[in-house]
Amino acid sequence: MKRMMLAAAAMAAACAAPSSPDPDAGEGVVIYPAEAVVTMAAEGGVAEAVAVSGDRIIATGTVADLKGAMPAANVDTEFRDAVIVPGLIDPHVHVVLGALQYNLPITPPWPMATPHGMKAGLPNREAFLSALSDIVAAAGPDAPVVVYGYHNLVHGGLTRANLDAITSDQPLIVWHYSSHDFYLNSAAIETAGFTPALAQKFHGVDLDENGELTGRIYEDAALLVIQSFAGVILAPDNVTAGFHGFSSMLRQAGVTTTAEMAYGLFGWDMEDANIRANWGSAQEAGYHLYLVPEYQALERTFGDGRVQAVLDMVSGARDTPAPVLPRVKFFTDGAFYSQTMRLSPPGYLTGQSKGTEGLWVAGPDGIVPAIEPYWAAGLGVNIHSNGDAAQGATLKALQILREGDGPDNSFVIEHGGLFSPEQVEAAGRLNASLSAASHYVFYMANEYAGPLGDVRAKWISPLGALTAAGVPVAVHSDAPLAPPYPLRAAGVHITRATREGSAYEAEMALTPYEALDAITLDAARVLGLEAEIGSIEPGKRADFTVLGVNPLDTAGADWESIPVWGVVLDGVKHPLEEQVTE
């Protein structure tokens, strides 16, 4: 087991109902009986009912014991045939990015859940180019066309010449599924004013053998594309529709808490305005939204005052549209999907990054200096780290940060695409946590076997080994890259299923309890919220997800089909049938 079982006394206290001879005891309390209340306070922790006062859990136990101790309590039997679990958590999404992409024309490499239903996958190059041509033809002759969802390992390479063959007069911008890369035709390059000189300033500018732009603009240069075509990508109507659709997906999945894991990346004013307008508050939206600021955005805006800026956001001294957690988001390397994550030699064997080792963002020499000012202030770290070379650099930085008598801050590796066996051991020894991208195995494990080679391909998301090494493991969607459906995200790591129908490195699977933990208590842990949410225990927030069946009694392959009644949020019921259709 990844952690010690709770002491018997603590367990008894959590499950015992308070006793009182006062007939008025329990005034204002609601007792919810259920087929099962899965507490996640310890493995095997199941109660018959939970008692709530206001927005807090006050006890769990049998209906008879709870009612006997609180005779004035109201017994609400609406969930008597349902299963109550702690509110489901997706600890890493991008609500603003999702708002931008979900309302664009989409050309996904595989079936993709969207606010508008499932979008059929385009499984080969011919299907992709045909769909792209149809989108351009339907768009009319003048406005730039921005399309999301291309993937090079499925759809083949893409250059400005390929896009010029579809349209040479109209700006055409293709956004890679990873969100880290853009591909522009000649008209788009000309409209944006991009020249080969950009490569002297940014890593993410691809040049051909003649020193000319290939059309691929990626990683640190990608924001230039967004700025150049903001009229389409950041159009207010597009963002609003996309945000509402994203919220609908979260509610349908029974999510009670999520976190924007790169707050500020698109600009504080733009993000603040959209979150205020389209999220509003937890009770309006039906879920709690937290914000984790991104370190490069902090440095660009606040310079030497960046640490104080975070502290002010957390305390409320600086106004923000949703609560800011006392944590900061960092990057070690590039993206898993677009083959820019940093690999050990010999690097990528095939694919668009063939012959390279990928990209650093902070890099081995930059991680500790980037983190140290925030670390000294007691702030937690959530660091994007994907490739095996990146994992080595990230864990080395953590070792340096852990040395001496400094703060024992929370340190969470985000995504964690590859871990060697030695890195698994180091993560456990250094008290790291992992918030894993739930979808790398399902969508990409087989596709990546060639680019990674046999040895590294076995290291994709080894969650079972990490759990055994004592690393708390959460899973997240990174939506819009995968749908924000925690039950699906957890279920695929019970089965280690791939989209082709195989089971990939099945010995790295999670048990059902570990999988549910990964979307409840450990998901709360990677946000630093484990004292507030993640389990059904007295004193914690009354956030529950109400399900048709018990996940722990359901095959992992069926978790994504578990019926969701809705949620209880801060003690308030939010059934799906009463939610407003966006």
C-alpha positions as CSV (number, residue, x, y, z in Angstrom):
1,M,0.0,0.0,0.0
2,K,1.2,3.5,-0.8
3,R,0.5,4.8,2.7
4,M,-0.1,3.4,6.2
5,M,-3.6,2.6,7.2
6,L,-5.2,5.1,9.5
7,A,-4.9,4.3,13.2
8,A,-7.9,2.4,14.6
9,A,-8.8,5.2,16.9
10,A,-8.9,7.8,14.1
11,M,-11.0,5.5,12.0
12,A,-13.4,5.0,14.8
13,A,-13.7,8.7,15.4
14,A,-14.4,9.3,11.7
15,C,-17.1,6.7,11.5
16,A,-18.8,7.2,14.8
17,A,-21.8,9.4,15.2
18,P,-21.8,12.0,18.0
19,S,-23.9,11.2,21.0
20,S,-26.2,13.7,22.7
21,P,-29.3,13.4,24.9
22,D,-30.6,16.7,23.7
23,P,-33.8,16.2,21.6
24,D,-32.9,19.4,19.6
25,A,-29.5,18.0,18.7
26,G,-29.0,18.0,15.0
27,E,-31.1,21.0,14.2
28,G,-30.2,22.1,10.7
29,V,-28.4,18.8,10.0
30,V,-29.2,16.7,7.0
31,I,-28.5,12.9,7.0
32,Y,-28.1,11.3,3.6
33,P,-28.6,7.5,3.6
34,A,-27.2,5.7,0.6
35,E,-26.6,2.2,-0.8
36,A,-23.0,3.0,0.2
37,V,-21.0,6.0,1.3
38,V,-17.4,5.3,0.1
39,T,-15.4,7.5,2.5
40,M,-11.9,7.1,1.1
41,A,-10.7,7.7,4.6
42,A,-9.1,4.2,4.5
43,E,-9.4,1.2,2.2
44,G,-12.6,-0.5,3.0
45,G,-14.1,2.6,4.6
46,V,-17.8,2.4,3.7
47,A,-20.6,3.9,5.7
48,E,-24.4,3.7,5.5
49,A,-25.0,7.5,5.7
50,V,-23.3,10.8,6.0
51,A,-24.5,13.8,8.1
52,V,-24.0,17.4,6.8
53,S,-24.4,20.7,8.5
54,G,-24.2,23.7,6.2
55,D,-21.2,23.1,4.0
56,R,-19.4,20.7,6.3
57,I,-19.5,16.9,7.0
58,I,-20.1,16.3,10.7
59,A,-20.3,12.5,10.8
60,T,-20.6,9.2,9.0
61,G,-22.2,5.9,10.2
62,T,-25.5,4.1,10.3
63,V,-28.8,5.9,9.9
64,A,-29.9,4.6,13.3
65,D,-26.7,5.8,15.1
66,L,-26.7,9.2,13.4
67,K,-30.4,9.8,14.0
68,G,-30.1,8.6,17.5
69,A,-27.4,11.1,18.3
70,M,-29.1,13.9,16.3
71,P,-32.9,13.4,16.7
72,A,-33.7,16.8,15.2
73,A,-31.8,16.1,12.0
74,N,-33.6,15.8,8.6
75,V,-33.2,12.4,6.9
76,D,-33.1,13.0,3.1
77,T,-33.6,9.7,1.3
78,E,-33.1,10.9,-2.3
79,F,-29.8,8.9,-2.5
80,R,-30.9,5.8,-0.7
81,D,-30.4,3.7,-3.9
82,A,-27.3,5.5,-5.0
83,V,-23.6,5.5,-4.0
84,I,-22.0,8.6,-2.5
85,V,-18.3,9.1,-3.1
86,P,-16.1,12.1,-2.4
87,G,-16.5,14.8,-4.9
88,L,-14.5,13.9,-8.0
89,I,-11.5,16.1,-8.8
90,D,-9.8,16.8,-12.1
91,P,-6.6,18.5,-10.7
92,H,-5.2,19.8,-14.0
93,V,-7.2,21.4,-16.8
94,H,-6.9,24.5,-18.9
95,V,-10.3,26.2,-18.9
96,V,-9.3,29.1,-21.0
97,L,-7.4,27.0,-23.5
98,G,-10.4,24.7,-23.7
99,A,-12.7,27.6,-24.2
100,L,-10.6,28.6,-27.1
101,Q,-10.4,25.2,-28.7
102,Y,-13.7,23.5,-28.1
103,N,-15.5,26.0,-30.3
104,L,-13.1,25.8,-33.2
105,P,-13.4,23.4,-36.1
106,I,-11.8,20.2,-34.8
107,T,-10.0,17.5,-36.8
108,P,-9.0,15.0,-34.1
109,P,-6.8,11.9,-34.7
110,W,-9.1,9.7,-32.7
111,P,-12.7,10.0,-31.4
112,M,-12.8,13.1,-29.2
113,A,-15.4,14.1,-26.6
114,T,-16.5,17.7,-27.0
115,P,-19.3,19.8,-25.6
116,H,-21.2,19.1,-28.8
117,G,-20.8,15.3,-28.5
118,M,-18.3,12.9,-29.8
119,K,-16.3,14.1,-32.8
120,A,-15.3,11.3,-35.1
121,G,-11.6,10.6,-35.4
122,L,-9.7,11.1,-38.7
123,P,-7.4,8.0,-38.7
124,N,-5.1,8.8,-41.5
125,R,-3.6,11.6,-43.6
126,E,-6.1,11.4,-46.4
127,A,-9.1,11.8,-44.0
128,F,-7.4,14.7,-42.3
129,L,-6.5,16.7,-45.5
130,S,-10.0,16.0,-46.8
131,A,-11.6,17.4,-43.7
132,L,-9.3,20.4,-43.6
133,S,-10.2,21.2,-47.2
134,D,-13.9,21.0,-46.4
135,I,-13.5,23.3,-43.4
136,V,-11.7,25.9,-45.6
137,A,-14.3,25.7,-48.3
138,A,-17.1,26.2,-45.8
139,A,-15.4,29.2,-44.2
140,G,-15.6,31.6,-47.0
141,P,-12.7,33.4,-48.8
142,D,-11.5,36.1,-46.4
143,A,-11.2,35.5,-42.7
144,P,-8.3,33.4,-41.3
145,V,-9.2,29.8,-40.6
146,V,-8.0,28.2,-37.4
147,V,-8.4,24.4,-37.0
148,Y,-7.6,22.3,-33.9
149,G,-6.7,18.7,-33.6
150,Y,-4.0,17.6,-36.1
151,H,-1.5,15.0,-34.9
152,N,1.6,14.3,-36.9
153,L,2.0,10.6,-35.8
154,V,-1.5,9.9,-37.2
155,H,-1.8,12.4,-39.9
156,G,1.8,12.6,-41.2
157,G,4.0,15.6,-41.5
158,L,2.6,19.1,-42.3
159,T,4.4,22.0,-44.0
160,R,3.4,25.3,-45.4
161,A,3.4,23.7,-48.9
162,N,0.9,21.1,-47.8
163,L,-1.4,23.9,-46.5
164,D,-0.8,26.1,-49.5
165,A,-2.1,23.2,-51.6
166,I,-5.4,23.6,-49.8
167,T,-5.5,27.4,-49.9
168,S,-2.7,29.8,-50.9
169,D,-4.8,33.0,-50.6
170,Q,-6.4,32.7,-47.2
171,P,-4.5,32.4,-43.9
172,L,-4.8,28.8,-42.7
173,I,-3.6,27.9,-39.2
174,V,-3.6,24.4,-37.9
175,W,-3.3,23.9,-34.1
176,H,-1.6,20.6,-33.1
177,Y,-3.6,18.3,-30.7
178,S,-0.9,18.9,-28.1
179,S,-1.7,22.6,-28.1
180,H,2.1,23.4,-28.2
181,D,2.5,23.6,-32.0
182,F,1.0,25.6,-34.9
183,Y,1.4,25.1,-38.7
184,L,0.8,28.0,-41.0
185,N,0.4,28.4,-44.7
186,S,2.2,31.1,-46.6
187,A,-0.7,33.5,-46.4
188,A,-0.8,33.1,-42.6
189,I,3.0,33.6,-42.3
190,E,2.7,36.8,-44.4
191,T,-0.3,38.1,-42.5
192,A,1.6,37.6,-39.2
193,G,4.8,39.1,-40.5
194,F,6.9,36.1,-39.5
195,T,10.4,35.8,-41.0
196,P,13.3,33.4,-40.5
197,A,14.8,35.9,-38.1
198,L,12.4,34.7,-35.5
199,A,14.6,31.6,-35.1
200,Q,17.3,33.8,-33.6
201,K,15.0,34.7,-30.7
202,F,12.8,31.6,-30.2
203,H,13.5,27.9,-30.0
204,G,10.2,27.0,-31.6
205,V,10.7,28.3,-35.1
206,D,11.3,25.5,-37.7
207,L,13.5,26.3,-40.7
208,D,14.1,24.2,-43.8
209,E,17.5,23.4,-45.3
210,N,17.4,26.7,-47.1
211,G,16.8,28.6,-44.0
212,E,13.2,29.4,-44.8
213,L,10.2,28.9,-42.5
214,T,8.5,25.5,-42.8
215,G,5.3,26.9,-41.3
216,R,5.8,25.1,-37.9
217,I,5.8,27.6,-35.0
218,Y,5.8,25.9,-31.6
219,E,6.6,25.9,-27.8
220,D,7.9,29.3,-26.7
221,A,7.1,30.9,-30.1
222,A,3.5,29.6,-30.1
223,L,2.1,32.6,-28.3
224,L,3.1,34.8,-31.3
225,V,0.6,32.9,-33.4
226,I,-2.2,33.4,-30.8
227,Q,-1.3,37.1,-30.7
228,S,-1.2,37.5,-34.5
229,F,-4.6,35.8,-34.9
230,A,-6.3,36.9,-31.7
231,G,-9.3,38.1,-33.7
232,V,-10.2,34.5,-34.4
233,I,-8.7,32.5,-31.6
234,L,-9.6,34.9,-28.8
235,A,-13.0,36.1,-30.2
236,P,-15.2,36.8,-27.2
237,D,-18.2,34.8,-28.6
238,N,-16.0,31.9,-29.3
239,V,-14.4,31.9,-25.9
240,T,-17.8,32.2,-24.1
241,A,-19.4,29.4,-26.0
242,G,-16.3,27.2,-25.4
243,F,-16.2,28.0,-21.7
244,H,-19.8,27.1,-21.2
245,G,-19.3,23.9,-23.1
246,F,-16.3,23.0,-21.0
247,S,-18.4,23.7,-17.8
248,S,-21.1,21.4,-19.1
249,M,-18.6,18.6,-19.6
250,L,-17.3,19.0,-16.0
251,R,-20.8,18.9,-14.6
252,Q,-21.9,15.9,-16.6
253,A,-18.8,14.0,-15.3
254,G,-19.6,14.7,-11.7
255,V,-16.6,17.0,-11.1
256,T,-16.8,19.1,-7.9
257,T,-13.3,20.6,-8.1
258,T,-10.8,21.4,-10.8
259,A,-7.8,23.6,-11.2
260,E,-6.6,25.8,-14.1
261,M,-2.9,24.8,-14.1
262,A,-1.4,27.7,-16.0
263,Y,-3.2,30.8,-14.8
264,G,-1.9,33.9,-16.6
265,L,-0.5,32.2,-19.6
266,F,-2.8,34.0,-22.0
267,G,-2.7,37.3,-20.1
268,W,-4.2,38.1,-16.7
269,D,-6.8,40.6,-18.0
270,M,-8.2,38.3,-20.7
271,E,-8.3,35.3,-18.4
272,D,-9.8,37.2,-15.5
273,A,-12.5,38.7,-17.6
274,N,-13.5,35.4,-19.1
275,I,-13.5,33.5,-15.8
276,R,-15.6,36.2,-14.1
277,A,-18.0,36.3,-17.0
278,N,-18.3,32.6,-17.6
279,W,-17.6,30.8,-14.3
280,G,-18.8,33.3,-11.8
281,S,-18.8,31.3,-8.6
282,A,-18.9,27.6,-7.5
283,Q,-22.6,27.5,-7.0
284,E,-23.4,29.2,-10.3
285,A,-21.0,26.9,-12.2
286,G,-21.7,23.7,-10.2
287,Y,-18.0,23.1,-9.4
288,H,-15.1,24.7,-7.6
289,L,-12.4,26.2,-9.8
290,Y,-9.0,27.0,-8.4
291,L,-6.1,28.8,-10.1
292,V,-2.4,28.0,-10.1
293,P,-0.3,30.8,-11.6
294,E,2.3,30.0,-14.3
295,Y,5.9,31.1,-13.5
296,Q,6.8,32.7,-16.8
297,A,3.7,34.8,-16.8
298,L,4.5,35.9,-13.3
299,E,8.0,36.9,-14.3
300,R,6.9,38.8,-17.4
301,T,4.3,40.8,-15.5
302,F,5.7,41.2,-11.9
303,G,9.5,40.7,-12.2
304,D,11.1,40.9,-8.8
305,G,7.7,41.2,-7.2
306,R,6.5,37.9,-8.6
307,V,6.6,36.0,-5.3
308,Q,4.7,38.7,-3.5
309,A,2.2,38.8,-6.3
310,V,1.4,35.2,-5.7
311,L,1.1,35.7,-2.0
312,D,-1.3,38.6,-2.6
313,M,-3.4,36.5,-5.0
314,V,-3.7,33.8,-2.4
315,S,-4.6,36.1,0.4
316,G,-7.1,38.1,-1.6
317,A,-5.0,41.3,-1.4
318,R,-4.9,41.1,-5.2
319,D,-8.3,40.5,-6.8
320,T,-8.7,37.3,-8.8
321,P,-11.8,35.8,-10.4
322,A,-11.5,32.5,-8.5
323,P,-9.4,31.3,-5.5
324,V,-5.6,31.1,-6.2
325,L,-3.8,28.2,-4.5
326,P,-0.5,28.8,-2.7
327,R,1.3,27.0,-5.6
328,V,3.1,27.9,-8.8
329,K,3.2,26.0,-12.1
330,F,6.7,25.4,-13.7
331,F,7.9,23.7,-16.9
332,T,11.0,21.5,-17.3
333,D,10.5,20.4,-20.9
334,G,8.1,20.3,-23.9
335,A,5.1,18.3,-24.8
336,F,4.5,14.5,-24.9
337,Y,2.1,14.7,-27.8
338,S,4.1,16.8,-30.1
339,Q,7.4,15.0,-29.5
340,T,9.1,18.0,-27.8
341,M,9.5,16.4,-24.4
342,R,13.1,16.0,-23.5
343,L,14.6,12.5,-24.0
344,S,17.9,10.9,-23.2
345,P,20.2,10.0,-26.1
346,P,19.7,9.0,-28.8
347,G,16.5,11.1,-28.7
348,Y,13.6,10.5,-31.1
349,L,14.0,7.6,-33.5
350,T,11.1,8.6,-35.8
351,G,8.4,11.2,-36.1
352,Q,8.7,15.0,-36.6
353,S,11.4,15.3,-33.9
354,K,13.6,12.4,-35.4
355,G,17.2,13.0,-34.7
356,T,16.7,15.5,-31.9
357,E,16.3,15.0,-28.1
358,G,13.4,17.4,-27.7
359,L,13.3,20.7,-25.9
360,W,14.0,22.1,-22.5
361,V,11.9,24.9,-21.1
362,A,13.6,25.7,-17.8
363,G,16.3,23.0,-18.4
364,P,18.7,21.4,-15.9
365,D,20.4,24.6,-14.9
366,G,17.2,26.7,-14.7
367,I,14.8,24.7,-12.6
368,V,16.2,25.4,-9.1
369,P,16.7,29.2,-9.7
370,A,13.2,29.4,-11.1
371,I,11.7,27.6,-8.1
372,E,13.8,28.9,-5.2
373,P,12.2,32.2,-4.5
374,Y,8.8,30.7,-4.3
375,W,10.1,27.7,-2.4
376,A,11.6,30.0,0.3
377,A,8.2,31.6,0.6
378,G,6.6,28.2,1.4
379,L,4.7,27.9,-1.9
380,G,4.1,24.5,-3.5
381,V,5.4,23.4,-6.8
382,N,3.6,21.8,-9.8
383,I,6.1,21.2,-12.5
384,H,5.4,20.0,-16.1
385,S,8.0,17.3,-16.6
386,N,7.5,14.6,-19.3
387,G,10.5,13.0,-21.0
388,D,13.0,10.7,-19.2
389,A,15.8,13.4,-19.4
390,A,13.4,15.9,-18.0
391,Q,12.5,13.6,-15.2
392,G,16.2,13.2,-14.3
393,A,16.6,17.0,-14.2
394,T,13.4,17.6,-12.3
395,L,14.3,15.0,-9.6
396,K,17.9,16.3,-9.3
397,A,16.4,19.8,-8.7
398,L,14.1,18.4,-6.1
399,Q,17.0,16.7,-4.4
400,I,18.8,20.1,-4.2
401,L,15.6,21.8,-2.9
402,R,15.1,19.1,-0.2
403,E,18.7,19.4,1.1
404,G,19.4,21.2,4.4
405,D,16.8,22.5,6.8
406,G,14.7,24.4,4.3
407,P,10.9,24.0,3.9
408,D,9.5,20.6,3.1
409,N,7.2,22.0,0.4
410,S,4.8,20.0,-1.7
411,F,6.4,19.1,-5.0
412,V,4.2,17.6,-7.7
413,I,5.4,16.4,-11.1
414,E,2.7,17.1,-13.7
415,H,2.0,14.7,-16.6
416,G,5.1,12.5,-15.9
417,G,5.2,10.9,-19.4
418,L,8.2,8.7,-18.8
419,F,9.9,7.4,-15.6
420,S,12.8,5.0,-15.7
421,P,12.9,2.4,-12.8
422,E,15.7,4.5,-11.1
423,Q,13.5,7.7,-11.4
424,V,10.6,5.9,-9.9
425,E,12.7,5.0,-6.8
426,A,14.0,8.6,-6.6
427,A,10.5,10.1,-6.8
428,G,9.5,8.0,-3.8
429,R,12.6,8.7,-1.8
430,L,12.4,12.5,-2.4
431,N,8.7,12.7,-1.4
432,A,7.4,13.8,-4.8
433,S,3.8,13.4,-5.9
434,L,2.6,12.8,-9.4
435,S,-0.4,14.2,-11.2
436,A,-0.3,12.0,-14.2
437,A,-1.8,12.7,-17.6
438,S,-4.5,10.0,-17.7
439,H,-4.5,9.6,-21.5
440,Y,-0.9,9.0,-22.6
441,V,-1.3,5.2,-22.4
442,F,-4.8,5.1,-23.9
443,Y,-4.2,7.4,-26.9
444,M,-0.5,7.2,-27.6
445,A,1.4,4.2,-26.1
446,N,1.4,2.2,-29.3
447,E,2.0,5.2,-31.6
448,Y,5.0,6.1,-29.5
449,A,6.7,2.7,-29.5
450,G,8.6,3.7,-32.7
451,P,9.8,7.2,-31.7
452,L,10.8,6.1,-28.2
453,G,12.3,2.7,-28.9
454,D,11.7,-0.5,-27.0
455,V,13.2,0.4,-23.6
456,R,11.7,3.9,-23.1
457,A,8.3,2.8,-24.5
458,K,8.0,0.6,-21.5
459,W,8.3,3.6,-19.2
460,I,5.1,5.5,-20.3
461,S,3.1,6.4,-17.2
462,P,4.2,3.5,-14.9
463,L,1.6,4.4,-12.2
464,G,1.7,1.0,-10.5
465,A,5.4,1.2,-9.9
466,L,5.2,4.7,-8.7
467,T,2.4,3.8,-6.3
468,A,4.4,0.9,-5.0
469,A,7.4,3.3,-4.4
470,G,5.2,5.4,-2.1
471,V,4.5,8.2,-4.6
472,P,0.9,9.6,-4.2
473,V,-0.5,9.4,-7.7
474,A,-3.4,11.5,-9.1
475,V,-4.7,11.4,-12.6
476,H,-5.9,14.4,-14.6
477,S,-7.3,15.1,-18.1
478,D,-5.2,18.1,-19.1
479,A,-8.5,19.0,-20.9
480,P,-9.0,19.8,-23.7
481,L,-6.3,17.2,-24.5
482,A,-8.6,14.5,-23.0
483,P,-12.2,14.9,-21.8
484,P,-12.5,16.1,-18.1
485,Y,-14.1,12.8,-17.1
486,P,-12.4,11.5,-13.9
487,L,-14.1,8.1,-13.9
488,R,-12.9,7.4,-17.4
489,A,-9.4,8.7,-16.5
490,A,-9.2,6.4,-13.5
491,G,-10.8,3.4,-15.2
492,V,-8.2,3.2,-18.0
493,H,-5.4,2.9,-15.4
494,I,-7.1,-0.2,-13.9
495,T,-7.2,-1.8,-17.4
496,R,-4.2,0.0,-19.0
497,A,-6.3,-0.1,-22.1
498,T,-5.3,1.5,-25.4
499,R,-7.6,2.8,-28.0
500,E,-6.6,-0.1,-30.2
501,G,-8.1,-2.5,-27.7
502,S,-4.9,-3.9,-26.2
503,A,-3.6,-3.7,-22.6
504,Y,-0.3,-1.8,-22.3
505,E,2.3,-2.9,-19.7
506,A,-0.6,-4.3,-17.6
507,E,1.7,-4.8,-14.5
508,M,1.6,-1.0,-14.2
509,A,-2.1,-0.9,-13.5
510,L,-3.7,0.6,-10.4
511,T,-6.1,-1.3,-8.2
512,P,-9.7,0.0,-8.1
513,Y,-9.1,1.6,-4.7
514,E,-5.9,3.3,-5.9
515,A,-7.7,4.5,-9.0
516,L,-10.6,6.0,-7.0
517,D,-8.0,7.5,-4.7
518,A,-6.3,9.1,-7.8
519,I,-9.4,11.2,-8.5
520,T,-10.4,11.9,-4.9
521,L,-7.9,12.1,-2.0
522,D,-4.7,12.0,-4.0
523,A,-6.1,14.5,-6.5
524,A,-6.8,16.8,-3.6
525,R,-3.3,16.2,-2.3
526,V,-1.6,17.4,-5.5
527,L,-3.5,20.7,-5.1
528,G,-2.7,21.0,-1.4
529,L,-6.4,20.6,-0.5
530,E,-6.3,17.2,1.2
531,A,-7.4,18.7,4.5
532,E,-10.4,20.2,2.9
533,I,-11.7,17.7,0.3
534,G,-11.0,14.3,-1.2
535,S,-12.5,12.1,1.4
536,I,-15.8,11.9,3.4
537,E,-14.7,12.7,6.9
538,P,-15.9,15.0,9.7
539,G,-14.8,18.6,9.2
540,K,-14.3,18.4,5.5
541,R,-16.3,20.2,2.9
542,A,-19.6,18.6,2.0
543,D,-18.7,17.9,-1.6
544,F,-19.9,14.6,-3.0
545,T,-20.5,12.9,-6.3
546,V,-23.6,10.8,-6.4
547,L,-23.3,7.7,-8.7
548,G,-25.6,4.9,-9.8
549,V,-23.2,2.1,-8.8
550,N,-20.1,1.7,-6.6
551,P,-16.9,2.1,-8.7
552,L,-15.1,-0.3,-6.4
553,D,-17.6,-3.1,-7.4
554,T,-17.4,-2.2,-11.1
555,A,-14.9,-3.4,-13.7
556,G,-12.4,-0.7,-14.7
557,A,-13.6,-0.9,-18.4
558,D,-17.0,0.1,-17.2
559,W,-16.1,3.1,-15.1
560,E,-16.7,5.6,-17.9
561,S,-20.3,4.4,-18.1
562,I,-21.1,4.7,-14.4
563,P,-24.3,6.8,-14.2
564,V,-23.8,10.2,-12.5
565,W,-26.9,11.7,-10.7
566,G,-25.1,15.0,-10.0
567,V,-23.2,16.4,-7.1
568,V,-23.6,17.9,-3.7
569,L,-21.4,21.0,-3.5
570,D,-20.9,22.8,-0.2
571,G,-23.9,20.9,1.1
572,V,-26.1,22.0,-1.8
573,K,-27.6,19.5,-4.3
574,H,-26.9,20.0,-8.0
575,P,-28.7,17.2,-9.9
576,L,-27.8,17.1,-13.6
577,E,-31.5,17.2,-14.6
578,E,-31.8,20.7,-13.0
579,Q,-28.7,22.2,-14.6
580,V,-29.1,24.8,-17.3
581,T,-28.2,23.6,-20.8
582,E,-25.6,25.9,-22.1
